[in-house]
């Protein structure tokens, strides 16, 4: 065995990391180890006053939402929660933290001007 040589096969890749690791919405499941307040405080230290913690009582799986305030300036919170409730919340398990990217585009169908 003295003559055996070690060989390593390594695959390596890397990319830029961004903070925070999400841009729009973080869904915080019940019983998540970090807790909604711990997560919110951490993000407030990284990016002060950029995200809002929404405490929810929607169902027994969701504890809270961390939402980018720029997104909240464009869409009403009730409409946003209704979208998430229909399309995201059914797939969340207790204890999970899920990032949601939302590409929001505001479109005006008909604009009339006088003059």
Helices and strands as residue ranges (DSSP letters): E 25-29, H 36-46, E 51-55, E 62-68, H 69-72, H 77-87, G 89-91, E 97-100
